[in-house]
């Protein structure tokens, strides 16, 4: 079974503390929202930062790969130009002037190559045979600016020299054998500056270096960096090593050390140039490369801070207003509780708290009016209680008089009447004296029943309690049958032994009614009292008590008076027995039916829950 939060020792205490105050609830909610926004902002900050950094890496790597591909195309194009030049038939005649003129024309008019010089080398004597620059003719190969071993697989093979300077211009020589004169080689020197005319850097202030396997900067968008070492020392840079293996990638810690004007850290992307030992390295200052990233993160952080500050401001403002209004209403309600009804409320406030203030003020006015009414009622009740106490004392006095004086006087009357009857021989006089005796005894009976009514009205004896009808009625009915020899009282018990909630005087009230039936009828009377249970639509059913006789039943005046519910000068009962039963049944939440069909009377009651 899951335990509630309040059941956890420490957490339960915190929950109870928060629940006990609206301010704490508001502060807790604000803290939770603050945490959610903070966590979301951090997550967004990290995710966006990662995406933007990844975008920088991808864009710079793509730029390096594009430059490598363009450089490869430049290299292949120059190779093709040299092969085409070497295939011309001008070399067959061996006329140096014609060859020189052909090469000079190609140097000036060929748009697809930036040719600086072109010359033919005689492999037999290792000298320059013909050149677009006549001063180079008859110069030995050893005096040239490049040094390459002549090893060609076929006539289509073209060798590329290391970069070197010609008249302050960095060039690369393309060497091809001449098919028509195999003992000769054609050398075409191409300006490398044209390589970077189409390159575009993806990041402002970026720069490009093309490094060969020896670590020399072959090409550069900065002429001063050409023919310098990319990294000092014998160890090759990791980007160059990875590029020579055919890889492309990105590094945040390049080792280029010859960029004096570059301040701070920078990043680089690299890519290998196909069919060469060149590696293109695209550089960019870290501050410029990640400027968008920093701006985006700065905006995210600013928006998050603004949101949190706005949230704190709104919640604190509204929270202060709400908690302040609630505190004022609570304080005023406590003052009303202490009896100070002259409290003023903010009834002019237009919002919901104004409605609440107006409602509490209206409640205060109504409460004050009710209290005044209660005070007036209390004064009236106190005066009435005083009167009732005085009357109760008078009733007690009258009851004692009725019980003692009337009883004593009745004893005197019956004794004297009996003595007088013994002295008189006149039958009519004796009959009159006997009537006087009966009337006196009837008056004594009324006095006794008056005492029972007093017991019924007494609070300590009038409260209903569980009564077992079979046992309680049997005892009382036996006493009635014993005191009235002319009567036969039969009690038909209920087999289920029902229990009802009734005052203690209920069995006595039933017995008094049975006794009144006997005294109301002359001669022998047979009376049957039965208890049964009946099922009704309501739960538990009902207990039914029936009283029937073979004579004239109860006095008609008693029946009419009880049915009417009041005594009048023209409608009054001869005795008090039926009134006592009526009051007792009413106290028991039952129902008394006088003279129903086929019975003298019927009492219907609800079974007691104690019997369950």
N, C-alpha and C positions, 0 to 999 in steps of 0.2 A: 504494500500500500504506500502510495506516494505521500511523503510528508510535506505539509505546507511550509512556505517560507518562514512563517512565524515560529515553526517548530524547530528550526535550526538555531542553535544557541546564539552565535554572534550575529549571523545574518538576520535572524528573527528580531533581535534587539534593534538593529539598524532599520529594518522595515517598520517596526512599531514607532521608532523615533520619527521617521519620514512621514508616516501616516498621520501623526498627531499634529502636524502643522502644514498649512497651505504653503507657507513660505518655503519650508523644506521640500515639499513636493515640487514647487516651481523651480527651486534651485537644483534639485535632482534631475528634473526634466531638461533644464538648460545644460547641465553637465553632460547628460547623455547625448543631447543634440550636438553639443560642442565636440564630444568624442567622435560621434559619427561623422561630422563634417571634417574633423581633423584627419581621421583615418581615410575618408574618401579623398581628401585633398592630397594626402601623402601618396595614396595609391595612384591617383591621377597624375601627380607630379612625377612619380617614378615611371609610370607607363608612358606618358607623353615625352618625358625626357629621353627614355630609351628609344621610342619610335623616332624622335627627331635626330638623335645621335646615329641611329641606324640609317636614317635617310642621308645624313652627311656622309657616312661611310660608303653607302651604296653609290651616291652621286659622284664622290671623288674616285672611287674604284672604277665606275663606268667611264669617267673622263680619262683616267689613265689607260684603260683598255682601248678607248676610242683613239687616243693619241698613238698608242702602240700600233694599232691597225693602220692608221694613216701613215705612220713612219715606215711600216712594212711595205705599204703601197708605194711610198716615195722611193724606198730602196729598190723594189722590184722594177719600178718604172725606169730608174737610172740604169739598172742592170740591162734592161731591154734596150735602152738608148745606146749603150756602149756596144752591145752585141750587133745592133743594126749598123752602127758606124764601122764596126770591124768587118762587116760583110761587103762593104762597097768595093767595086773593081778597081778603084783608083790606085790600090796598093800593088797591083800586078805589074805596072809599068816600072815601078821603082823610081819614078820621077818625084824627087822630094818637093819641088816647087808645086806640083799638082796636088800632092798630099797635103802640103801646108795650106794651100788655098782652099782645099775641100774642108779641112778641119776648122779654118778661120770662118768659113761660111757657116758651118754648123754651129760654131760658138756664138755667132751673132744672130742667126736666124731661128734657131731651134727654141720654141717657147716652152717645151715640156721639160727642160733641164737648165739650171743656172750654171753653165759651164764657165769655169774660170780659166783653165788651160787644158789643152789636149796635145799629146805628143806620142810619137812612136819610138819604142825602144828596140834596139837591135840586140837580141839575146846572145849573139855570137861574140860581140866585143863589149857587151854590157854598157852601151852608150846610148844617148838620145840621138836618134837618126834625124827625125823631123819634129817640129813643134810649132804651135801657133805663136810662140814667143821665140824668135830666132836665137836669142841669147842663150837658150837652153841647149841648143844643138851641140853635139859632141861632148855634152856633160856626162860623166860616168854615173852609173846607177848609185854608187856609193855616196855620191855627193847630193843625192836627192833627199827631200825632207822625209820620206817614208822608207820603211825597210820591210819588205815582204819576200817570202820564199815563193818562187815561181813553180807551182805544182798544180796543173790543171787536169781535170779528169777527161775533158773533151773540149772542142772548140766553143761550145755553148756555156762553158763554165766561166764565171766572172768572180774575181777576188775583190775584196773591199779592204782598203788600208785603214790603219789607225788614223784618227783625225790629226791634222797638222795645219800650221799657219802658212798662208801665202799672202804676202803684202798685207798683213794685219787682218786677213780674212781666214776663218777656219774652213778648211775644205776636207773632203774625203775623196780619195782616189779610187776609181773603179777600173780594174785591169782585166783585159780580155785578150786572148790569142787571136791573131788575124789568120783566118782560114786560108786565104790565097797566098800568104807568105808566112808559113808557120814559124820561121825564125824571128819573127817580129811580134811585139805586143803593143796594143793600143792602151794608153792611160788617159782617162778623162777625169779631171779634177772638178768636183761639183761643190758649189757654195752651200753650206749647211744652214745659213740664215733663213733660207726660204722654207725650211721645215716648219717653223713656228708661226708662219703667217696666218695659218688657218686654225691654230690652237686657241681655245677659249677656256679660261679657268673657271670652274664652278664656284669658287670662293674668291671674294675680293682679296687683293694683295697676295694671291697665290703665285707660285712659280714652278717651272718644270725643269727637271734635269733628266738627261738620258745617259746612263752609265753603262760602260762595257764590262767585260769580265775582269779586266785589269783594275777596275775601280776608277777609271778615268771618265770625266764628264765629256761625252762625245758631242752631245747637242745641248744647248741651253738657250732659254729666252733672254739670258743675260750674257752678253759677249765676254764679259770679264771672267765668267765662271767656266768658259769652255777651255778644255785641255788641262783643267786642274783635277786634283784627286777629290773624289766625292768624300772620302774619309781619310784622315791622316793615319798612317801606320800601315802595317802589312795585312791586318785583319780586314776581311771583306765585310761590308755592312750586311745585316741580316736581310733587309729588303732586297738587296742585289742578289744575295745567295738564293733566296726563295724565288725571285723572278727568273734567274738562270735555270731553275728547275722546271720552268714553264708555269709557275703559279702566278696568281694575281691576288691582291689583298689590301689590307689597311693596317696601319700601325699608328699608335698614339705616341710612340717614342722613337722617332727616326734618329739616325746618328749623323746626319749631315752637319758638318762643323764649319763650313766655309761660306756662310751666309751672314755677313757682319751686320747688314741692315735689318735683319729679322730679330725683333725683340720678343722675349718671352718664349713660351713653348709653342710648338707647332706639330701638326699631324701630317701624315703622308699616305698616299695610296700608290701601289706599284702594279705593273703589268709587263710581261715579257713581250719583246718584239719578235714575231715569228721569223725563223730562218736566219737569225742573227744572234750575237752574244750581247745584245743591248737590252737594257731594262729601263722602261719609262717610270719615273718617280714624280708624281704630282704632289707638291707641297702646299700647305696653307697654314697660316697662323691659327692657333687654337681659338683665340678670341674671336677671329672672324668666322672660322668654321662653325662655331657653336653659338654665334650671335643670335640666330633665330631661336635656338633652344633656350638660351638664357632669357630672351625676351618672352617666349611663351611661358617658361616656368615663372618668370617674374609676374606676368599677368595672372597666372593661376594662383600664385601665392597672394598677390594683391587682392584678387577677387575673393579668395578664401578669407583673408583677414578682414576685408570689408564686410563680407557676409556674417562673419562671427561678431564683428563689432556692431553691425546693424542688429543682429539677433540679440546680443546682450543689451543694446540700447532699448530695443522694443520691449523685450521681456522685462528688463529692469524698470522701464517707465510704466508699462501696463501693470507689471507685478506690484510696483510700489503703490500704484493707484488702487488696484484690486485689494491688496492686503491692507492698505490703509483704510479703505472703505469698510472692509469686513471687520477690522479692529474697532473702528468707531461704532459700527452697528452692534458688535458684541458688547462693547463697553456700555452703550446706552441700554441694551437689553438687560445687562446685569444691574444697572441702576434701577430699571423698572422692577426687576426681581426683588430688589431691596426696598421697594415701595416708593421710589422717587418718580412720580408720574409727570413732573414738569420738564421732561427731557425733550430737547428739540432735535428733529431729524432733518436731513438734507432732502427735503421734499421737492426742491426746485431743480434738482439734478435731472437732466433729460434722458439718461441712459438707464440700463437695467437696474443699476444700484439705486437710482432715483425711484424706480418702481418698488424695489425692496424697501427703501426707506418709507415710502408712502404706505406700503402694506403694513410695516411694523408700527408706524404711527397710528394707522387706523386700528390695528389690533390693540395698541396701547389705549386708545380712546374707548374702544369697546370693552376692554378688560376693566378699565376704570369705572365704566358705567355698570358692568356686571358686579364689580366689587361693591359699589354703592348699593345696588339692589340686594346683594347678599347681606350687606350690613343691615339694611332695613328689614330683610327677612329674618335675619338673626335676632334683631330686637323683638320682632313680632313673635318669633318662636320662643325666645326667653320669657316673654310675657305670657305666652300660651302655656309654656311648661310650668310656669309658676301657678297658673290657674289650674292646670291638670294635676299638679302636685296637691294643691289645696282640695280639689275634688276627689283625688285618690284617697286623701286622708279622710274625707267625708264618707267615701264609699266604704273604706275600712271600718269606720265607726258604725255606719248603717249595717254593714255585713255582720259585725259583732253583735249589734242589737238584734238583727234578724235571726242570727244563729242562736244566741243565748236567750234573749228576752222572749222572742216568739216561741222558741222551743219550751221555755219554762211556762209561758202562758198557755201554750197548747196542752202541756201536761196537766196544768190546773184545770183547763176547760174539760179535757177528756175525763179527768178524775172526778170532777164534780158532776159531769153529765152522767157518768156511770153510777155514782152514788145516788144521784137524784132518780135515775131510772129504777134503782133497786127499791126506792121508797114509794114509787108511784105504781098504782095498779092499772091505771088507764092505759090502754093499748096505744091510743093515739099519742098520748104524752110520751110514752116510751119510744114510739117511732120518731117523734121529733127529737128526743134526746139522742137517739142513735144517729140521726142525720147530723146533729151537732158534732157528735164524736167523729164521724167520717170526714166532715168538713175540716175539723181540727187536724186530723191525721193528714189530710191532703195538703193543708197549709204547712205542716211539718215537712212533708216530702218536697214541697217547693223550696223551702229553706235549705234543705240538703242539696238540691240541684243547683241552687244559687251558688253555693260553695264550689261546686264543680265548674260552673261557668267562670268563677274567679280563677280557678286553677287553669282553665283553658286559656284565659286571657293573660296569665302570667307568662312572661317571656321564657323563663327557665323551664317551664313545663309544656309550652306550646310548640317547641321545636320538634319537627318530625324525626322519628328514629325507626330503625327496622323492628317490625313486629311480626311474629309468627302467628298468623290468624288462627290456625287450628288449635293451638295450645291456649292462646289468650282468650278466644271466644268461648271455648269449652268450659273454662273455669267460671267466667261471668254468667253464662247461661245456666250452668248448674245451680249457681246461687239464686237466680231468678225462679227457677222451677222449685227449689226448696222453700222459698219464701211465699210462694203462691200455690197452695194445694189445689186450687181449682183449675190450674193451667198445666198443659202438657207441652213441654218445649223439647223439640227434636232438632239435633244439630247434625247436619249432613257434611262431614269433613271432606276436604279436597285431598285426593291421593298424592298430589305433588307438594303438599305443605308449602303454600305460597307465603312469601314475605313481602310486606308493603311498608312504605315510609309514611308514618302517621304519628300524631301526638299520643302520649301515654294514655290519654283519656278516651281514645277511640273505642276500645272494647267495652268500657263502662257506658259510653253513650249508646252503643248498640243494645246493651242489656237494658238500659233505661227505657228505650223505645219499646222493646219487647214487653217490659213490665207495664208500660202505659197501655199497650194493646190489651193486656190482661185486665187491668183495672177499668178500662173503658167499656168492656163487654161483661154482661151478666152471665153467670153460669160457667160451665166448663168451656175452656178454649184450648184448641190444639194449634200450636204455632210451630212452623218449620223454618229453620235458618240453614241456608246452604252456601257453600263457598266453591266456586268453580273458576277455571281459567279459560279465556277465550283468545283466539288468534285474531288480530286486526291487521290493517295495512301497515301500521307503524311497527317498529322493531320492539320485540319483547312481549307483545300482546297485552292483555289486561286481566285483572283479578276482579271477579264479580261476586258481590254479596247480596243474597236475596232473603227477604223476610216475608213470609206468607202465613195467613191464619184462616180458620174456618168460620170466623165470626165477622164482626163489622169493621175490623181494622182500627185505625186511628180516628180520633175526632175530626170531623169535617172542617171545623174552624182552624185546627192546627195545620191541616194540609193546605187550606187556602192561604193562611198567613205565611207559611214557608214558601209557597209558590209565588206569592206577591213580593216577598223579600222584605216586608216591613209590617210592623204592628200599627193598626189604626183603631180608632174608637169603634168602627163598624166591622173590623176584620182583625180579631186578636185570638191568640191561641189559648186553649184551656190550661196547657202545661208547658214545661220548658224542655222536655225530653227531645222532641223533634228538632227544636232550635239548637240544642247542644250537638246533636248528630250533624246537622247542617254545617255548623261552624267547624266541627272537627274534620269533616270531609273536605271542606274548603281549604283548611290548613294542609291537608294531605294532597292537594292538587287533584282531587277526585271529583266525581259528579254524583249527586243524590237525585234520584227520580222517585217522587212520591206517587203512590197509586198508579204504577205502570200496568201494562196488560198482564193479567194472571199473577199479580203479586201485590203485596201491601206496599213495599218499597224496594228499591234496587240501588245499590252503591257500586260504582265502577271506579277502580283505582289502578294505578300503574305499579307493576312489580318493582321491588327494591333492587338496586344494583348489587346490594350485599348478598343477595341470594345466588349470584353467579358463581 
